[in-house]
Amino acid sequence: MSVIKDMSLTYNLHSWCAQKSINPMVVTKAEGIYFWDEEGKQYYDMSSQLVNSNLGHGNKAIIAAIKEQAERIPFIGPGYALDVRSEAARAVVEASGLEGAKVFFTNAGAESNENAIKLAKQYTGKWKIFSMYRCYHGSSAGAGMLTGEPRKFVNEPGVPGFIKYDGPYAYRAPRACKFEKEEDITEFYLELLENQIKYEGPHQIAAIFTETVVGSNGILIPPKGYLEGIRELCDRYNILMVCDEVMAGWYRTGTCFAWQQFNVKPDLITFAKGVTCGYVPLGGVIVSKKVAEYFDNNKMFCGLTYSAHPMGCAAAIATLNEYKRLNIQENVKAQGKVLNETLSRIQAKHDCVGEYRQIGLFSAFELVKNKETKEPIVSFNCDPEGLMNKIVGMLKVEGFATYSHENMIIVAPPLIITEEELRAAMNILDKVLDSVDNMIQ
């Protein structure tokens, strides 16, 4: 065991695992869409780390911006106006296209959702918050209660008022559902949602949260008209619509924010990850004009020591400029077509691949024991043999680094990836799935 790994296991607590069951890789270099271990082996970063390294590793413009800010003013309290704070806020609002909006900066996605909860409660004077099952909004106290999958359990019972609803997931809809067209899916799930609104009392519901495109829980893309339906329900019942764009934002789906591909305008938008590509922590809440104006004369009870951290803001400005300079939107459009084509071929070829879902460079596929019955290769929240970890490990041995969640494998490479790189990486995935096919026989 290397000295670095030994020290890591001795002194670090690693996320989401029993500490004696892990064998962390020692990384010594990262550049572009690749990183290398201490033995010099190269890996394709096919999940952009935690779907945040959108511009890959080693972007010189972002690094230079952080260095310059560190030498000039590395930190000043959030109560002071600062050039990079003003410019970062302007750039984020401009990217949203929401006229009159403002930004409250945080340090990460969970904090963004925590503060969106408080903003919604303050603005509406109501206390119940809706969010989907099979979603992830963070693991802190409030964001963990927003979350609708097993990582929320440790937060329970938690603060009261968090209500879960079933979002669209046609592949695993109740067996009685016989959807003939996409609009049927939308109608079914909107009816369920409106029923819950009535059951819980619209006069008590402050906000409906949705991951615009559900991320780690399977890249669940809203069917035609669904987000528009949520917007209409929110307007009808005086509820705020909150789009969590922490993972889907910053060109991951092909537009700056995923909600911009639908005919909606949210009241609050949470973001993080791709705003700095992880070079420095930064997140935030974009607050629509009507909500922002409420706080003109009402005290906003949100505050963080590191809100709008100067180096985070400097990194954000550089990152947003790089998205434009590198023409990332067009590259996502082009490589998204390649990704869709390869995933379609892989699904058709492999018995273990039940369904894939893809938008831009954001995708996942479900591993199943049987395509006809759709039986997942591991049961929900139950993988006692560590089968998914084994499959992810097989991919990593071949140089394809990503992660899994439940029975799904995430494929979300850096947005700078070329067609040649993407096809080469997907060939590795294809090869490993041959072995998974053999597992399920």
C-alpha positions in Angstrom: 0.0 0.0 0.0 1.3 3.4 -0.9 2.0 6.0 1.8 -0.6 8.4 0.4 -3.3 5.7 0.4 -2.3 4.5 3.9 -2.6 8.1 5.3 -5.9 8.6 3.5 -7.4 5.4 5.1 -5.9 6.4 8.5 -7.0 10.0 8.7 -9.8 10.6 6.1 -13.4 9.6 6.4 -14.6 8.8 2.9 -18.2 9.5 1.7 -21.0 7.0 1.4 -19.1 3.8 2.5 -18.1 1.6 5.3 -14.5 2.7 5.8 -12.9 -0.8 6.0 -14.5 -1.8 2.6 -12.8 0.7 0.4 -9.6 0.9 -1.6 -9.3 4.5 -2.8 -7.3 5.2 -5.9 -4.3 7.5 -5.6 -4.5 10.2 -8.3 -1.3 11.9 -9.3 -2.3 13.9 -12.4 -5.4 15.1 -14.3 -5.6 16.8 -17.7 -8.5 17.3 -20.1 -10.9 14.4 -19.9 -8.3 12.1 -18.3 -6.7 11.4 -14.9 -3.9 9.1 -13.9 -3.2 6.9 -10.9 0.2 6.6 -9.1 1.2 3.7 -11.4 0.8 5.9 -14.4 -2.5 4.3 -15.7 -4.7 6.6 -17.6 -8.5 6.8 -17.1 -11.3 8.4 -19.1 -13.3 10.6 -16.7 -16.7 9.5 -18.0 -18.7 11.0 -15.1 -16.9 14.3 -15.0 -16.0 13.3 -11.4 -19.4 14.0 -9.8 -20.9 15.5 -12.9 -19.1 18.8 -12.2 -15.9 18.9 -14.2 -17.7 20.1 -17.3 -14.6 21.7 -18.8 -12.3 18.9 -17.8 -9.1 19.1 -15.8 -6.4 21.8 -16.0 -8.2 24.6 -17.7 -5.6 27.4 -17.7 -8.1 30.3 -17.9 -9.9 29.2 -14.7 -6.7 28.5 -12.9 -5.3 31.9 -13.9 -8.4 33.7 -12.6 -8.2 31.9 -9.2 -4.5 32.8 -8.9 -5.0 36.5 -9.8 -7.9 36.8 -7.3 -5.8 35.0 -4.6 -3.0 37.5 -5.0 -5.4 40.5 -5.1 -8.2 39.9 -2.5 -8.5 36.2 -1.6 -11.3 36.9 0.9 -13.5 39.7 2.1 -16.8 39.3 4.0 -20.1 38.8 2.0 -21.4 42.2 3.1 -18.9 44.1 1.0 -19.4 44.9 -2.7 -16.6 43.6 -4.9 -15.9 43.7 -8.6 -15.9 39.9 -9.0 -19.0 39.5 -7.0 -20.9 42.0 -9.0 -19.7 40.6 -12.3 -20.3 36.9 -11.4 -23.9 37.8 -10.3 -24.4 39.7 -13.6 -23.1 36.8 -15.7 -25.2 34.2 -13.9 -28.4 36.3 -14.2 -27.6 37.0 -17.9 -27.2 33.3 -18.5 -30.6 32.6 -17.0 -32.3 35.0 -19.2 -34.6 36.0 -16.3 -35.0 39.8 -16.4 -34.9 41.4 -13.0 -33.5 38.3 -11.3 -30.8 38.3 -8.5 -28.4 35.7 -7.1 -27.7 34.6 -3.6 -24.4 32.8 -3.7 -23.6 29.7 -1.7 -20.8 27.2 -1.6 -22.4 24.0 -3.0 -25.6 22.4 -4.3 -26.9 21.3 -0.9 -26.5 24.8 0.5 -28.2 26.2 -2.6 -31.2 24.0 -2.0 -31.2 24.7 1.8 -31.4 28.5 1.1 -34.1 28.0 -1.7 -36.2 26.3 1.0 -35.9 29.2 3.3 -36.5 31.8 0.5 -39.7 30.0 -0.5 -41.0 29.8 3.0 -40.2 33.4 3.7 -41.8 34.6 0.5 -45.0 32.6 0.7 -45.4 32.4 4.5 -46.2 28.7 4.0 -44.3 25.7 5.3 -44.7 22.5 3.3 -42.2 21.7 0.6 -42.8 19.1 -2.2 -40.1 17.1 -3.9 -39.9 14.0 -6.0 -39.1 10.4 -5.0 -36.0 9.2 -6.9 -34.3 12.6 -6.7 -31.2 13.9 -4.9 -30.9 17.5 -3.6 -28.0 17.1 -1.1 -27.4 15.4 2.2 -27.5 18.3 4.7 -30.4 18.7 7.1 -32.9 20.4 4.8 -31.6 19.2 1.4 -31.4 15.7 2.8 -35.2 15.9 3.5 -35.8 17.2 0.0 -33.9 14.1 -1.3 -36.2 11.3 -2.3 -34.0 8.2 -2.3 -32.2 6.1 0.4 -29.6 8.7 1.2 -32.4 10.7 2.9 -33.0 8.0 5.5 -30.3 9.1 8.0 -31.9 12.6 8.1 -35.3 11.2 9.2 -37.5 12.0 11.0 -36.1 15.5 10.4 -38.0 18.8 10.1 -41.7 18.3 9.3 -43.3 19.5 6.1 -41.4 17.7 3.4 -43.8 15.9 1.1 -42.7 13.4 -1.6 -44.5 13.0 -4.9 -44.0 10.5 -7.8 -42.3 12.1 -10.8 -42.5 10.7 -14.4 -40.7 7.4 -14.7 -42.4 5.5 -17.5 -40.0 2.6 -17.5 -40.9 1.7 -14.0 -44.5 3.0 -13.9 -47.1 0.8 -12.1 -47.9 -2.3 -14.2 -51.5 -1.2 -14.7 -50.3 1.9 -16.6 -50.5 1.4 -20.4 -49.2 4.6 -21.9 -49.8 4.9 -25.6 -48.0 8.3 -26.1 -45.8 10.6 -24.3 -48.7 13.0 -23.4 -50.3 10.1 -21.5 -47.3 9.9 -19.2 -47.5 13.6 -18.5 -51.3 13.5 -17.8 -50.9 10.5 -15.4 -48.2 12.1 -13.3 -49.6 15.6 -13.2 -52.9 14.1 -12.0 -51.1 12.4 -9.1 -49.3 15.6 -8.3 -52.4 17.7 -8.2 -54.2 15.2 -6.0 -51.3 15.4 -3.5 -51.5 19.2 -3.6 -55.2 19.0 -2.7 -54.6 16.4 0.0 -51.8 18.5 1.6 -53.6 21.8 1.4 -52.4 24.4 -1.2 -52.6 27.1 1.5 -49.8 25.3 3.3 -47.4 24.5 0.3 -44.6 26.9 -0.2 -42.8 25.3 -3.1 -42.5 22.3 -5.5 -38.9 21.3 -6.1 -37.9 19.3 -9.1 -34.5 18.3 -10.6 -35.2 19.6 -14.1 -33.6 16.5 -15.4 -33.2 14.0 -12.6 -29.5 13.2 -12.3 -27.9 10.3 -10.4 -31.2 8.6 -10.0 -31.3 7.8 -13.7 -31.3 10.8 -16.0 -35.1 11.0 -15.9 -36.1 13.4 -18.6 -39.5 15.1 -18.2 -42.0 14.1 -20.8 -43.6 16.6 -23.1 -45.7 19.1 -21.2 -44.8 17.9 -17.7 -42.7 20.9 -16.5 -45.3 23.2 -18.1 -47.9 21.3 -16.1 -46.0 21.9 -12.8 -45.7 25.6 -13.7 -49.5 25.8 -14.3 -50.2 24.0 -11.0 -47.9 26.4 -9.1 -49.6 29.4 -10.6 -53.0 28.0 -9.9 -52.3 27.3 -6.3 -49.9 30.1 -5.5 -46.9 27.8 -5.0 -43.3 28.6 -6.1 -41.7 26.4 -8.7 -38.0 25.5 -7.9 -35.8 23.9 -10.5 -32.7 22.2 -9.2 -30.1 22.7 -11.9 -27.1 21.7 -9.7 -26.2 18.8 -12.0 -28.2 19.5 -15.1 -27.1 23.1 -15.4 -24.2 24.8 -17.3 -24.7 23.2 -20.7 -24.8 19.6 -19.5 -28.0 19.0 -21.3 -27.2 21.2 -24.3 -28.5 24.6 -23.1 -27.1 26.7 -20.3 -29.9 25.5 -18.0 -32.0 22.4 -18.7 -35.3 24.3 -18.0 -34.5 26.5 -21.0 -35.5 23.6 -23.3 -39.0 23.8 -21.9 -41.7 26.5 -22.0 -41.3 27.4 -18.4 -39.8 30.1 -16.2 -39.0 28.9 -12.6 -39.4 31.1 -9.6 -36.1 29.9 -8.1 -33.2 28.0 -9.7 -30.5 26.3 -7.7 -27.0 25.7 -9.2 -23.5 24.7 -8.3 -21.1 22.2 -9.9 -20.5 23.4 -13.4 -20.5 27.1 -12.5 -16.8 26.6 -11.6 -16.3 23.0 -12.7 -15.2 22.2 -9.2 -12.0 24.3 -9.4 -13.3 26.3 -6.4 -16.6 25.6 -4.5 -19.5 27.8 -5.5 -23.2 27.5 -5.8 -26.2 29.7 -5.6 -29.9 30.4 -6.0 -31.2 32.5 -8.9 -34.2 34.4 -7.5 -36.8 35.6 -10.0 -37.9 39.3 -10.0 -41.1 38.9 -8.1 -39.3 37.0 -5.3 -36.3 39.3 -5.3 -38.6 42.4 -5.0 -40.2 40.9 -1.9 -36.9 41.2 -0.1 -36.5 44.9 -0.9 -38.5 45.6 2.2 -38.5 42.3 4.0 -35.4 41.0 5.8 -33.8 38.0 4.1 -32.9 35.4 6.6 -30.1 33.8 4.6 -26.3 34.2 5.2 -23.0 32.4 5.0 -19.5 33.4 5.9 -18.3 32.3 2.5 -21.2 33.5 0.4 -20.0 34.9 -2.9 -16.4 33.9 -2.0 -14.1 36.1 -4.2 -12.1 33.2 -5.6 -15.3 31.3 -6.3 -16.7 34.3 -8.1 -13.5 34.8 -10.1 -13.6 31.1 -11.1 -17.2 31.4 -12.2 -16.5 34.4 -14.4 -13.7 32.6 -16.1 -15.7 29.4 -16.4 -18.7 31.1 -18.1 -16.3 32.9 -20.5 -14.7 29.5 -21.3 -18.1 27.9 -22.1 -18.5 30.6 -24.8 -14.9 30.6 -26.0 -14.8 26.8 -26.5 -18.3 26.8 -28.1 -19.4 24.2 -25.6 -23.1 24.4 -26.5 -22.3 23.3 -30.0 -20.0 20.5 -28.9 -22.6 19.1 -26.5 -25.1 19.1 -29.4 -22.6 17.3 -31.7 -21.3 14.8 -29.2 -24.7 14.2 -27.7 -25.7 12.7 -31.1 -22.7 10.4 -30.9 -23.5 9.4 -27.4 -27.1 8.7 -28.3 -26.0 6.6 -31.3 -23.6 4.5 -29.2 -26.0 4.0 -26.3 -28.7 2.9 -28.8 -26.3 0.3 -30.3 -25.2 -0.9 -26.8 -28.8 -1.3 -25.7 -29.7 -3.3 -28.7 -26.6 -5.5 -28.4 -26.5 -6.3 -24.7 -29.1 -8.4 -22.8 -28.2 -6.6 -19.5 -29.1 -3.1 -20.8 -32.8 -2.5 -20.2 -33.2 1.1 -21.1 -31.0 4.2 -21.6 -31.9 7.8 -21.2 -29.9 10.6 -22.7 -30.0 14.4 -23.2 -26.9 16.2 -24.3 -23.9 14.7 -22.5 -26.1 13.5 -19.6 -27.0 9.8 -19.7 -27.6 6.7 -17.8 -28.6 3.1 -18.6 -30.4 0.5 -16.4 -28.8 -2.9 -15.9 -31.4 -5.7 -15.8 -31.6 -9.4 -15.4 -34.3 -9.7 -18.0 -35.2 -7.2 -20.7 -38.8 -8.5 -20.9 -39.6 -8.3 -17.2 -37.4 -5.3 -16.6 -36.1 -7.0 -13.4 -33.2 -4.8 -12.2 -29.8 -6.5 -11.8 -30.0 -5.4 -8.1 -33.1 -4.6 -6.1 -33.8 -1.0 -5.0 -31.6 -0.1 -2.1 -30.4 -3.7 -1.9 -27.0 -4.8 -3.3 -25.6 -7.0 -0.5 -23.1 -8.6 -2.8 -21.8 -5.3 -4.1 -22.5 -6.3 -7.7 -22.8 -2.7 -9.0 -19.5 -1.8 -7.3 -17.9 -4.8 -9.0 -19.2 -3.7 -12.4 -17.9 -0.2 -11.9 -14.6 -1.7 -10.8 -14.5 -3.8 -14.0 -14.9 -0.6 -16.0 -12.2 1.2 -14.0 -9.8 -1.7 -14.7 -10.2 -1.0 -18.4 -9.7 2.7 -17.9 -13.4 3.9 -17.9 -14.1 5.8 -14.6 -17.7 6.5 -13.6 -20.1 5.7 -10.9 -23.4 3.8 -10.4 -26.6 4.4 -8.5 -29.0 1.6 -7.7 -29.0 -0.5 -11.0 -27.9 2.4 -13.2 -24.5 3.4 -14.7 -23.9 7.1 -15.3 -22.3 8.3 -18.5 -21.6 12.1 -18.4 -18.2 13.0 -19.7 -16.6 16.4 -19.7 -18.3 18.7 -22.2 -14.9 19.2 -24.0 -14.8 15.6 -25.2 -14.2 14.9 -28.9 -15.9 12.3 -31.0 -12.8 10.2 -31.2 -12.4 10.2 -27.4 -16.1 9.5 -26.9 -16.1 6.5 -29.3 -12.9 5.1 -27.8 -14.3 5.3 -24.2 -17.7 3.8 -25.3 -15.9 0.9 -26.8 -14.5 0.1 -23.4 -18.0 0.2 -22.0 -19.2 -2.1 -24.7 -16.5 -4.6 -23.9 -17.2 -4.7 -20.2 -20.9 -5.2 -20.8 -20.1 -8.4 -22.6 -19.0 -9.7 -19.2 -22.1 -8.4 -17.5 -24.2 -10.2 -20.1 -22.5 -13.4 -19.1 -23.2 -12.7 -15.4 -27.0 -12.6 -15.9 -27.1 -15.9 -17.9 
